[in-house]
Amino acid sequence: MITPNRAPTPAESGERTQALKLWVVLSRAHDAIAEHARADVSRHGLTLAEFGILEALFHRGPMLLGEVQRRILVSSGGITYLVNRLEERGLVERRECEEDRRARYAALTKEGEALVRRVFPEHAECLEHALAGLDADEKDEAIRLLRTLGRYASEARRCDQVGE
């Protein structure tokens, strides 16, 4: 492991270079694919985050706002803003939680469900097109490797905690 108090060994330098290259390649691939997704959902007047909320509610049913927030990775203020926008458009409604009156559920309205039913197949096709550079076996391998990487990164100490 590289520590800030000493120079890296040649092997560590190679690992560092490889890690940096992986980060750049992964970021560029994500950005390119996300641009396809953004362009697709924007045709329907939605942002990716808004579509993520609609998609989560469509597939999972009503969810506590905190659950939706964790699922689509936005801040608590961000989820409130996004749900407000979707509610104003008649796509989502808030419902009280019977067990905890402070908590609120988000649920699709009939209009929201109809929109997702119409848009989701096109969106899936768009993503299939954007990811067509890999065959089925390569996609399976990418999924496996990225899951492993994500699990490790989630459990590893963050860079701002190294040395503590």
C-alpha positions as a LaTeX table, in Angstrom:
\begin{tabular}{lrrr}
\hline
Residue & $x$ (\AA) & $y$ (\AA) & $z$ (\AA) \\
\hline
Met1 & 0.00 & 0.00 & 0.00 \\
Ile2 & 1.29 & 3.46 & $-0.85$ \\
Thr3 & 1.54 & 5.85 & 2.09 \\
Pro4 & 2.07 & 9.60 & 1.86 \\
Asn5 & 5.25 & 9.42 & 4.01 \\
Arg6 & 7.45 & 7.52 & 1.56 \\
Ala7 & 8.18 & 7.31 & $-2.14$ \\
Pro8 & 6.40 & 4.52 & $-3.99$ \\
Thr9 & 8.35 & 1.47 & $-5.11$ \\
Pro10 & 8.51 & 0.82 & $-8.87$ \\
Ala11 & 5.77 & $-1.81$ & $-8.51$ \\
Glu12 & 3.59 & 0.65 & $-6.58$ \\
Ser13 & 4.22 & 3.31 & $-9.24$ \\
Gly14 & 2.99 & 0.87 & $-11.88$ \\
Glu15 & $-0.09$ & 0.09 & $-9.78$ \\
Arg16 & $-0.72$ & 3.80 & $-9.31$ \\
Thr17 & $-0.42$ & 4.49 & $-13.04$ \\
Gln18 & $-2.75$ & 1.58 & $-13.79$ \\
Ala19 & $-5.28$ & 2.79 & $-11.18$ \\
Leu20 & $-5.23$ & 6.31 & $-12.65$ \\
Lys21 & $-5.66$ & 4.95 & $-16.18$ \\
Leu22 & $-8.58$ & 2.76 & $-15.04$ \\
Trp23 & $-10.22$ & 5.77 & $-13.37$ \\
Val24 & $-9.92$ & 7.86 & $-16.54$ \\
Val25 & $-11.20$ & 5.08 & $-18.83$ \\
Leu26 & $-14.06$ & 4.23 & $-16.46$ \\
Ser27 & $-15.05$ & 7.89 & $-16.13$ \\
Arg28 & $-14.99$ & 8.47 & $-19.88$ \\
Ala29 & $-17.04$ & 5.33 & $-20.56$ \\
His30 & $-19.58$ & 6.35 & $-17.91$ \\
Asp31 & $-19.84$ & 9.88 & $-19.32$ \\
Ala32 & $-20.32$ & 8.63 & $-22.89$ \\
Ile33 & $-23.03$ & 6.13 & $-21.91$ \\
Ala34 & $-24.72$ & 8.61 & $-19.56$ \\
Glu35 & $-24.89$ & 11.13 & $-22.41$ \\
His36 & $-26.94$ & 8.63 & $-24.44$ \\
Ala37 & $-29.25$ & 8.11 & $-21.46$ \\
Arg38 & $-29.54$ & 11.87 & $-20.79$ \\
Ala39 & $-30.39$ & 12.64 & $-24.40$ \\
Asp40 & $-33.00$ & 9.88 & $-24.46$ \\
Val41 & $-34.91$ & 10.91 & $-21.32$ \\
Ser42 & $-34.66$ & 14.61 & $-22.14$ \\
Arg43 & $-36.85$ & 13.94 & $-25.21$ \\
His44 & $-39.59$ & 13.29 & $-22.66$ \\
Gly45 & $-38.85$ & 16.43 & $-20.62$ \\
Leu46 & $-37.05$ & 14.53 & $-17.85$ \\
Thr47 & $-33.63$ & 14.63 & $-16.27$ \\
Leu48 & $-31.78$ & 11.38 & $-15.55$ \\
Ala49 & $-32.44$ & 11.84 & $-11.82$ \\
Glu50 & $-36.17$ & 12.36 & $-12.42$ \\
Phe51 & $-36.32$ & 9.31 & $-14.65$ \\
Gly52 & $-34.37$ & 7.36 & $-12.02$ \\
Ile53 & $-37.05$ & 8.18 & $-9.45$ \\
Leu54 & $-39.87$ & 7.21 & $-11.80$ \\
Glu55 & $-38.11$ & 3.98 & $-12.75$ \\
Ala56 & $-37.42$ & 3.04 & $-9.11$ \\
Leu57 & $-41.05$ & 3.64 & $-8.14$ \\
Phe58 & $-42.27$ & 1.73 & $-11.19$ \\
His59 & $-40.18$ & $-1.35$ & $-10.42$ \\
Arg60 & $-40.36$ & $-1.29$ & $-6.60$ \\
Gly61 & $-43.68$ & 0.40 & $-5.89$ \\
Pro62 & $-44.17$ & 3.16 & $-3.30$ \\
Met63 & $-40.97$ & 3.90 & $-1.39$ \\
Leu64 & $-39.97$ & 6.11 & 1.52 \\
Leu65 & $-38.26$ & 9.24 & 0.23 \\
Gly66 & $-35.05$ & 8.20 & 2.01 \\
Glu67 & $-35.07$ & 4.87 & 0.16 \\
Val68 & $-35.52$ & 6.64 & $-3.16$ \\
Gln69 & $-32.70$ & 9.02 & $-2.26$ \\
Arg70 & $-30.29$ & 6.16 & $-1.52$ \\
Arg71 & $-31.33$ & 4.25 & $-4.62$ \\
Ile72 & $-30.67$ & 7.10 & $-7.05$ \\
Leu73 & $-27.78$ & 8.67 & $-5.09$ \\
Val74 & $-28.92$ & 12.25 & $-4.56$ \\
Ser75 & $-28.82$ & 14.46 & $-1.46$ \\
Ser76 & $-31.82$ & 14.79 & 0.84 \\
Gly77 & $-32.41$ & 18.32 & $-0.48$ \\
Gly78 & $-32.06$ & 17.02 & $-4.02$ \\
Ile79 & $-34.68$ & 14.32 & $-3.56$ \\
Thr80 & $-37.15$ & 16.83 & $-2.13$ \\
Tyr81 & $-36.61$ & 19.16 & $-5.10$ \\
Leu82 & $-36.93$ & 16.35 & $-7.64$ \\
Val83 & $-40.04$ & 14.83 & $-6.07$ \\
Asn84 & $-41.60$ & 18.31 & $-5.88$ \\
Arg85 & $-41.00$ & 18.76 & $-9.62$ \\
Leu86 & $-42.46$ & 15.36 & $-10.45$ \\
Glu87 & $-45.41$ & 16.02 & $-8.15$ \\
Glu88 & $-46.10$ & 19.37 & $-9.85$ \\
Arg89 & $-46.19$ & 17.52 & $-13.19$ \\
Gly90 & $-48.68$ & 15.00 & $-11.81$ \\
Leu91 & $-46.28$ & 12.05 & $-12.15$ \\
Val92 & $-45.64$ & 11.32 & $-8.46$ \\
Glu93 & $-47.61$ & 11.76 & $-5.27$ \\
Arg94 & $-46.58$ & 11.76 & $-1.64$ \\
Arg95 & $-48.35$ & 9.51 & 0.84 \\
Glu96 & $-48.20$ & 9.45 & 4.63 \\
Cys97 & $-46.49$ & 6.58 & 6.38 \\
Glu98 & $-48.91$ & 4.87 & 8.79 \\
Glu99 & $-46.14$ & 3.82 & 11.20 \\
Asp100 & $-44.31$ & 7.16 & 11.30 \\
Arg101 & $-46.25$ & 10.34 & 10.51 \\
Arg102 & $-42.96$ & 12.21 & 9.92 \\
Ala103 & $-42.04$ & 9.90 & 7.04 \\
Arg104 & $-43.48$ & 10.15 & 3.54 \\
Tyr105 & $-43.78$ & 7.68 & 0.72 \\
Ala106 & $-43.42$ & 8.59 & $-2.93$ \\
Ala107 & $-45.65$ & 6.72 & $-5.38$ \\
Leu108 & $-46.34$ & 6.93 & $-9.08$ \\
Thr109 & $-49.63$ & 8.41 & $-10.18$ \\
Lys110 & $-51.50$ & 6.79 & $-13.07$ \\
Glu111 & $-49.94$ & 9.41 & $-15.35$ \\
Gly112 & $-46.47$ & 8.61 & $-14.00$ \\
Glu113 & $-46.97$ & 4.89 & $-14.52$ \\
Ala114 & $-48.24$ & 5.46 & $-18.06$ \\
Leu115 & $-45.19$ & 7.61 & $-18.85$ \\
Val116 & $-42.75$ & 4.98 & $-17.58$ \\
Arg117 & $-44.58$ & 2.21 & $-19.47$ \\
Arg118 & $-44.24$ & 4.27 & $-22.64$ \\
Val119 & $-40.67$ & 5.55 & $-22.15$ \\
Phe120 & $-38.89$ & 2.61 & $-20.48$ \\
Pro121 & $-38.78$ & 0.25 & $-23.50$ \\
Glu122 & $-37.29$ & 3.04 & $-25.65$ \\
His123 & $-34.82$ & 3.87 & $-22.89$ \\
Ala124 & $-33.74$ & 0.23 & $-22.55$ \\
Glu125 & $-33.22$ & 0.10 & $-26.32$ \\
Cys126 & $-31.14$ & 3.29 & $-26.16$ \\
Leu127 & $-28.89$ & 1.80 & $-23.48$ \\
Glu128 & $-28.63$ & $-1.47$ & $-25.38$ \\
His129 & $-27.41$ & 0.54 & $-28.39$ \\
Ala130 & $-24.93$ & 2.53 & $-26.29$ \\
Leu131 & $-23.49$ & $-0.69$ & $-24.81$ \\
Ala132 & $-23.42$ & $-2.67$ & $-28.06$ \\
Gly133 & $-19.62$ & $-2.37$ & $-28.20$ \\
Leu134 & $-19.44$ & $-5.41$ & $-25.90$ \\
Asp135 & $-20.81$ & $-8.87$ & $-26.62$ \\
Ala136 & $-22.89$ & $-10.75$ & $-24.03$ \\
Asp137 & $-19.88$ & $-12.50$ & $-22.43$ \\
Glu138 & $-17.96$ & $-9.21$ & $-22.20$ \\
Lys139 & $-20.97$ & $-7.52$ & $-20.59$ \\
Asp140 & $-21.20$ & $-10.33$ & $-18.01$ \\
Glu141 & $-17.48$ & $-9.97$ & $-17.27$ \\
Ala142 & $-17.77$ & $-6.17$ & $-16.99$ \\
Ile143 & $-20.69$ & $-6.57$ & $-14.57$ \\
Arg144 & $-18.69$ & $-9.02$ & $-12.45$ \\
Leu145 & $-15.57$ & $-6.85$ & $-12.36$ \\
Leu146 & $-17.43$ & $-3.61$ & $-11.66$ \\
Arg147 & $-19.41$ & $-5.24$ & $-8.83$ \\
Thr148 & $-16.15$ & $-6.43$ & $-7.27$ \\
Leu149 & $-14.61$ & $-2.99$ & $-7.68$ \\
Gly150 & $-17.69$ & $-1.26$ & $-6.26$ \\
Arg151 & $-17.82$ & $-3.54$ & $-3.21$ \\
Tyr152 & $-14.14$ & $-2.99$ & $-2.48$ \\
Ala153 & $-14.35$ & 0.79 & $-2.96$ \\
Ser154 & $-17.42$ & 0.94 & $-0.68$ \\
Glu155 & $-15.61$ & $-0.90$ & 2.10 \\
Ala156 & $-12.16$ & 0.68 & 1.73 \\
Arg157 & $-11.14$ & 3.69 & 3.77 \\
Arg158 & $-11.65$ & 6.90 & 1.84 \\
Cys159 & $-8.59$ & 8.86 & 0.74 \\
Asp160 & $-9.33$ & 11.59 & 3.29 \\
Gln161 & $-9.14$ & 8.94 & 6.04 \\
Val162 & $-5.78$ & 7.39 & 5.09 \\
Gly163 & $-3.31$ & 7.75 & 7.93 \\
Glu164 & $-5.97$ & 8.14 & 10.63 \\
\hline
\end{tabular}
